[in-house]
Amino acid sequence: MKKLHSLALEQKEDAKHGEAFFPVKKYYTRLSDDYPVVTTHWHEEAELTMVTGGDCLYQINLVDYEVKAGDLVFIPPLMLHSIACGSSEELCSETYVFHLNFLGGNSTDICSTRYLTPMMNQEFAMPCIITKEHPVYTSLRKIFNQIVTLYDDAPPGYELALKSLFLQVVFLLLQYSTKISYVDTGTPSDKLKNVLDYIELHYAENVSVSDLAKLCYFSDYHFMRFFKKHMNMTCVEYINNLRLEKAVEMFEQGSTEILDVSLSVGFHNLSYFYRAFKKKYNITPLSFIKSLSTRG
């Protein structure tokens, strides 16, 4: 049985999904009052998700979609997306993240040049939310169930079968896709990607609102409204949240000097780091470090 991962805990753009020769990974996601959102992110891989319980709000390329139990969600590569709990107390879903290179996206045959490469370049507008009313739903649901069984049981040759099934997913969705004649590199989605990329690279530094606003050619005021609208938090809140997640990674990797970790991730006031850490994780950094030694 393969180790399962929580998508909510591995949502960063540079997360490694699967292995180099088998870039496929299964995730379970559970959102509740304790962890109500998967923040806006993107990655090179595509996602196929089944919502198994509850309801939620998906935001895909800055467009909101209401999703409920039984719905399927397909996220193409490089597409901004986030998830927030809906009216139910808990949202549960099962996701398969896979790189199109696994399907032959890095080859030079007709499948790659005519379909997979344009898909990676977002030249197709593909259906992202597949409800029970969609013509392709029954076929996709059957394929999803086959993927679940193969991934869990891993019989000899299951990699070949998974590759075939993911190709069938792409084929079915392409029947309901439209070709985009050009890609507008100045869209709000692209601006937000540039900002999040910059923050990911410079979170440990003194990142100012003005620095981020210049990336979008916005005034500071316009940028702050733009960021809050699409991220549901201020850019300062986002940066601090990212710094805290990086601190947790350092603690989990064996760092025990709290001051050093605080400085390394960009918190130059230790008291503020303690307060922010406890507010986010309901535990102090020291207690968190101690808890790591009792795990496993």
C-alpha positions as CSV (number, residue, x, y, z in Angstrom):
1,M,0.0,0.0,0.0
2,K,1.4,3.4,-1.0
3,K,1.8,6.2,1.5
4,L,-1.0,8.7,1.1
5,H,-0.5,12.4,1.4
6,S,-2.7,15.3,2.4
7,L,-2.9,17.8,-0.5
8,A,-3.6,20.5,2.1
9,L,-0.2,20.0,3.5
10,E,1.7,19.9,0.2
11,Q,0.2,22.8,-1.8
12,K,3.3,24.7,-2.8
13,E,4.3,25.2,-6.4
14,D,7.6,23.4,-5.9
15,A,6.2,20.3,-4.2
16,K,7.3,17.1,-5.8
17,H,4.4,15.0,-7.0
18,G,5.5,11.4,-7.4
19,E,8.9,10.2,-8.6
20,A,10.8,11.2,-11.7
21,F,10.0,8.0,-13.6
22,F,6.5,7.8,-12.2
23,P,5.1,11.3,-11.6
24,V,1.8,10.3,-10.2
25,K,0.7,10.8,-6.6
26,K,-2.6,10.2,-4.7
27,Y,-3.8,12.7,-2.1
28,Y,-6.6,12.8,0.4
29,T,-7.8,16.3,1.3
30,R,-9.9,17.0,4.3
31,L,-11.1,20.6,5.0
32,S,-12.9,21.6,8.2
33,D,-13.1,24.5,10.7
34,D,-9.5,23.5,11.7
35,Y,-8.2,23.7,8.2
36,P,-10.8,25.4,6.0
37,V,-8.8,26.2,2.8
38,V,-6.2,25.1,0.4
39,T,-4.7,28.4,-0.6
40,T,-4.2,29.5,-4.2
41,H,-1.4,27.6,-5.9
42,W,-0.4,25.9,-9.1
43,H,2.0,23.4,-10.5
44,E,3.2,21.7,-13.7
45,E,1.0,18.6,-13.1
46,A,-2.6,18.1,-13.8
47,E,-5.1,17.0,-11.2
48,L,-8.1,14.7,-11.2
49,T,-10.3,14.9,-8.1
50,M,-13.4,13.2,-6.8
51,V,-15.3,15.1,-4.0
52,T,-16.3,12.3,-1.7
53,G,-18.1,14.2,1.0
54,G,-19.4,17.7,1.7
55,D,-19.3,20.7,-0.6
56,C,-16.8,23.4,-1.3
57,L,-15.9,26.4,-3.4
58,Y,-13.2,25.8,-6.0
59,Q,-11.5,28.9,-7.5
60,I,-9.9,28.0,-10.9
61,N,-8.1,30.7,-12.8
62,L,-9.8,33.2,-10.5
63,V,-13.3,31.9,-11.4
64,D,-15.5,30.5,-8.6
65,Y,-17.2,27.1,-8.9
66,E,-19.5,25.5,-6.3
67,V,-18.7,21.8,-6.0
68,K,-20.5,19.1,-4.1
69,A,-20.1,15.4,-3.2
70,G,-19.9,13.2,-6.3
71,D,-18.5,15.9,-8.6
72,L,-15.3,15.4,-10.5
73,V,-12.8,18.2,-10.8
74,F,-10.0,18.4,-13.5
75,I,-7.3,21.0,-13.1
76,P,-5.0,21.4,-16.2
77,P,-1.3,22.1,-15.7
78,L,-0.2,25.6,-14.6
79,M,-3.7,26.6,-13.6
80,L,-4.2,28.7,-10.5
81,H,-6.6,27.0,-8.1
82,S,-7.7,27.0,-4.5
83,I,-10.4,25.3,-2.4
84,A,-12.5,26.6,0.5
85,C,-15.0,24.8,2.6
86,G,-18.7,25.3,1.7
87,S,-21.8,25.1,3.9
88,S,-21.0,21.6,5.1
89,E,-18.9,21.1,8.3
90,E,-16.3,19.0,6.4
91,L,-15.1,18.5,2.8
92,C,-13.4,15.3,1.8
93,S,-11.9,14.5,-1.6
94,E,-9.5,12.2,-3.3
95,T,-7.0,13.5,-5.9
96,Y,-4.6,12.1,-8.4
97,V,-1.9,14.5,-9.5
98,F,0.0,13.5,-12.6
99,H,2.5,15.1,-15.0
100,L,1.7,15.1,-18.7
101,N,5.2,13.9,-19.4
102,F,4.0,10.5,-18.0
103,L,1.5,10.5,-20.8
104,G,4.1,11.4,-23.4
105,G,4.0,15.2,-23.2
106,N,7.7,15.5,-23.7
107,S,7.8,13.4,-26.9
108,T,7.6,14.6,-30.5
109,D,4.7,12.4,-31.7
110,I,1.4,13.7,-32.9
111,C,-0.3,13.1,-29.6
112,S,2.2,15.4,-27.9
113,T,2.4,18.1,-30.5
114,R,-1.3,18.3,-31.3
115,Y,-2.8,17.7,-27.8
116,L,-0.6,17.4,-24.8
117,T,1.8,20.3,-25.4
118,P,-1.0,22.7,-26.3
119,M,-2.8,21.5,-23.1
120,M,0.3,22.3,-21.0
121,N,0.5,25.7,-22.7
122,Q,-3.2,26.4,-21.8
123,E,-4.2,26.6,-25.5
124,F,-7.4,24.6,-24.7
125,A,-10.3,25.8,-22.6
126,M,-11.2,22.5,-20.9
127,P,-14.1,21.7,-18.6
128,C,-12.9,21.8,-15.0
129,I,-16.1,20.8,-13.1
130,I,-17.8,17.7,-14.2
131,T,-21.2,17.2,-12.5
132,K,-23.5,14.2,-12.9
133,E,-25.4,16.2,-15.5
134,H,-22.4,16.5,-17.8
135,P,-22.4,14.1,-20.8
136,V,-18.9,12.7,-19.9
137,Y,-19.5,12.2,-16.2
138,T,-20.5,8.5,-16.3
139,S,-17.4,7.6,-18.3
140,L,-15.1,9.7,-16.2
141,R,-16.5,8.3,-13.0
142,K,-15.9,4.7,-14.2
143,I,-12.3,5.6,-15.2
144,F,-11.7,7.3,-11.8
145,N,-12.9,4.1,-10.0
146,Q,-10.4,2.1,-12.1
147,I,-7.6,4.5,-11.2
148,V,-8.4,4.1,-7.5
149,T,-8.3,0.3,-7.7
150,L,-5.1,0.1,-9.8
151,Y,-3.2,2.7,-7.7
152,D,-4.1,1.0,-4.4
153,D,-3.6,-2.6,-5.6
154,A,-0.5,-2.0,-7.8
155,P,-0.7,-5.2,-9.8
156,P,2.2,-6.0,-12.3
157,G,2.0,-3.5,-15.1
158,Y,-0.4,-1.1,-13.3
159,E,1.7,1.8,-14.5
160,L,0.8,1.0,-18.1
161,A,-2.9,0.8,-17.2
162,L,-2.8,4.1,-15.3
163,K,-1.1,5.8,-18.2
164,S,-3.9,4.5,-20.5
165,L,-6.6,5.7,-18.1
166,F,-5.2,9.2,-17.7
167,L,-5.0,9.4,-21.5
168,Q,-8.6,8.4,-21.7
169,V,-9.4,11.3,-19.3
170,V,-7.7,13.8,-21.5
171,F,-9.4,12.3,-24.6
172,L,-12.9,12.6,-23.1
173,L,-12.4,16.1,-21.8
174,L,-11.0,17.3,-25.2
175,Q,-14.3,16.4,-26.8
176,Y,-15.8,19.3,-24.7
177,S,-12.9,21.7,-25.0
178,T,-12.4,24.7,-27.2
179,K,-9.1,25.8,-28.8
180,I,-7.8,29.2,-27.7
181,S,-6.2,31.1,-30.5
182,Y,-3.8,33.0,-28.3
183,V,-2.7,33.3,-24.7
184,D,-2.9,36.7,-23.1
185,T,0.1,37.0,-20.9
186,G,-1.3,40.1,-19.1
187,T,-4.3,38.4,-17.5
188,P,-5.0,38.8,-13.7
189,S,-4.1,35.2,-13.3
190,D,-0.6,35.7,-14.8
191,K,-0.1,38.8,-12.7
192,L,-1.0,36.8,-9.5
193,K,1.4,34.0,-10.6
194,N,4.2,36.4,-10.9
195,V,3.6,37.9,-7.5
196,L,3.3,34.4,-5.8
197,D,6.5,33.3,-7.6
198,Y,8.3,36.4,-6.4
199,I,7.1,35.8,-2.8
200,E,8.2,32.2,-3.0
201,L,11.7,33.2,-3.9
202,H,12.0,36.2,-1.5
203,Y,9.8,35.4,1.5
204,A,12.8,35.5,3.8
205,E,13.6,39.0,2.8
206,N,11.9,42.3,3.5
207,V,9.2,42.1,0.8
208,S,7.2,45.4,0.6
209,V,3.8,46.1,-0.9
210,S,5.5,48.5,-3.3
211,D,7.9,45.8,-4.6
212,L,4.9,43.5,-5.3
213,A,2.8,46.2,-6.8
214,K,5.5,47.1,-9.3
215,L,5.4,43.5,-10.7
216,C,1.8,44.1,-11.7
217,Y,2.2,47.8,-12.8
218,F,-0.3,48.7,-10.1
219,S,-0.4,51.4,-7.5
220,D,0.1,50.1,-3.9
221,Y,-3.6,50.7,-3.2
222,H,-4.8,49.0,-6.4
223,F,-2.4,46.1,-5.7
224,M,-3.6,45.5,-2.1
225,R,-7.2,45.4,-3.3
226,F,-6.3,43.1,-6.2
227,F,-4.4,40.7,-3.9
228,K,-7.1,40.6,-1.2
229,K,-9.8,40.0,-3.8
230,H,-8.2,37.0,-5.3
231,M,-6.4,35.5,-2.3
232,N,-9.0,36.3,0.4
233,M,-6.2,37.6,2.6
234,T,-3.7,40.5,2.6
235,C,-0.3,40.0,1.1
236,V,1.2,40.5,4.5
237,E,-0.9,37.7,5.9
238,Y,0.0,35.5,2.9
239,I,3.8,36.1,3.4
240,N,3.6,35.4,7.1
241,N,1.6,32.3,6.5
242,L,4.2,31.1,4.0
243,R,7.0,31.9,6.4
244,L,5.3,29.9,9.1
245,E,5.0,26.9,6.8
246,K,8.6,27.1,5.9
247,A,9.5,27.2,9.6
248,V,7.5,24.0,10.1
249,E,9.4,22.4,7.3
250,M,12.7,23.4,9.0
251,F,11.6,22.0,12.3
252,E,10.5,18.7,10.7
253,Q,13.9,18.5,9.0
254,G,15.6,18.6,12.3
255,S,16.3,22.3,13.1
256,T,15.8,22.9,16.8
257,E,17.2,26.5,17.2
258,I,14.0,28.5,17.2
259,L,15.8,31.9,16.8
260,D,17.7,30.6,13.8
261,V,14.6,29.3,12.2
262,S,12.7,32.5,12.9
263,L,15.4,34.6,11.2
264,S,15.9,32.1,8.3
265,V,12.2,32.4,7.3
266,G,12.0,36.2,7.6
267,F,10.8,36.8,11.2
268,H,13.2,39.2,12.9
269,N,11.1,39.6,16.0
270,L,11.1,36.4,18.0
271,S,8.1,37.3,20.2
272,Y,6.1,38.0,17.0
273,F,7.2,34.7,15.6
274,Y,6.0,32.9,18.7
275,R,2.6,34.7,18.6
276,A,2.1,34.1,14.9
277,F,3.1,30.4,15.2
278,K,0.8,29.7,18.1
279,K,-2.1,31.6,16.3
280,K,-1.8,29.4,13.2
281,Y,-1.0,26.0,14.7
282,N,-2.5,26.3,18.2
283,I,0.9,25.3,19.7
284,T,4.1,27.0,20.5
285,P,7.3,26.4,18.4
286,L,9.0,24.7,21.4
287,S,6.0,22.4,22.0
288,F,5.9,21.6,18.3
289,I,9.5,20.6,18.3
290,K,9.0,18.4,21.3
291,S,5.9,16.8,19.6
292,L,8.1,15.8,16.7
293,S,10.2,13.5,18.9
294,T,7.1,11.5,19.9
295,R,5.8,11.0,16.4
296,G,6.0,7.6,14.6
